[in-house]
Amino acid sequence: MTTDSSPLAEKGETTMSKAVSRGQALEISARVATQINWDELDGDKLQVEVINLSSAEFGSRFTAFLKNGGRPQVIGAVNFPIWKTVKLGTGLADACKFREALKNGGFRIGDWGNYTLGGPDFKVSPKKTSIGLVNVSVAEIGFKDGATRKDIYERALSLGLQLCPNEVGPQLRLQYKDQPKGEGLPIAMEPIAGSGGYLGVFYVGRRDDDLWLDGSIGRPGVFWFGRVRWVFARRK
């Protein structure tokens, strides 16, 4: 049987061009049946994901799944879709300009967000550019029961994601005007010492009708629950 690198052969949109042999089918079935940690599978989440996959992407994921010993884990940043694309270097040159733009746009700034924005290490892109962002939960990168910020970053980077430039925090706030109520998103960035002296990361959230740029403690040992969703950068 001739295939590409996946169990599904290229034929327009990837489909099976020849039948899988009985022996191959049995081997695949045996690996799936014996090596999956079934307790870790979320049926609702899998159902939603499969509906949105093309057959080509499914073939690629399934091949990587088998090569990984049948373990149900994220196989790389290629499988994290871009959630939003944010513009950087928009002419807001410093913290004061961002504060002014946020105020004029009707956004709120929390104390932590203000401290982080005012830190000496807050940097702005010198030229116009854009960045693809990924919205992923702590559970989705392998920590169902939660993990520290240090472990979350290490796992995400090993999967091919990247930390965001710290400008992403206030820019996402300005550009994410339709954020749903109750959503809060910490920004995966190198923590910076804010004007209050504490390490912080930006946090973009909506409380009732108020859209906030806030911040959160950036110490490496701070624990985050599995349901918390982080914003990482997608590697190009």
C-alpha positions, 0 to 999 in steps of 0.5 A: 500500500502506498501512502504519504506520511499518514494512514490517509493517502493524498487524493484531493482532500486526503482520503483513503486510496487503498484499503488498510490490510486486516493486519494493519487494522488489528495493530491500530485497534490494539494500540488504541485499545491498550494505550489510551488513557480513557479516563482523560478523554473529554467526549464533548470536547473531542466531538466538537473538535472532530466536527471542525477537522478536515480529513487531511488534518485528522489523518495528520493528527491520527498518525502523530497520535500513533507515533506517540504511543497512542497517548491522547495529548496535544501533538504540537502547535500546528494543531492549535488554531489561531484564535485572534490576530492582533496588530502591534506597533500601532503608534501607541509609543508608551504606557501613557499613550496606552492609558489614554487610548484605553480611557478614550475607548471606554475600557477600564484599567485595574491596579495590577494592569496599571502597575504592569503597564507602567513597568520599566520593561514594558516594550512596544514594537517599533514597527507595524506588525501582527501576531497570531494568538492561541487561546488554550486551557491549562487542561488542553496542554496536559494539566487537567488538574492545574499547574504552576505558571512555570510548568504551564509555560514549559509545556506550552513552549515544548508544544511549539507555542511561544510567549507573547510580547508584553504589548499583546496585553493592552493591544488585545484589550483595545482590539477585543471589543466583543469579549464575552461576559465572564471571560478572563484571559491571562497573557502568556508573557515574560513577567515584568516588574510593574511600577509597584515592584511586583512581577506581573502578567497582563489579564484581559477580562470582561466583568458585566459590561466593563472591559478590563485590562488588568494583571495577575501575579507573575511568580513562577510558582503561582498555581492555575486551575485546569479550566483557566485559558491562557493566550500564547503566541502561535509560532510562524 
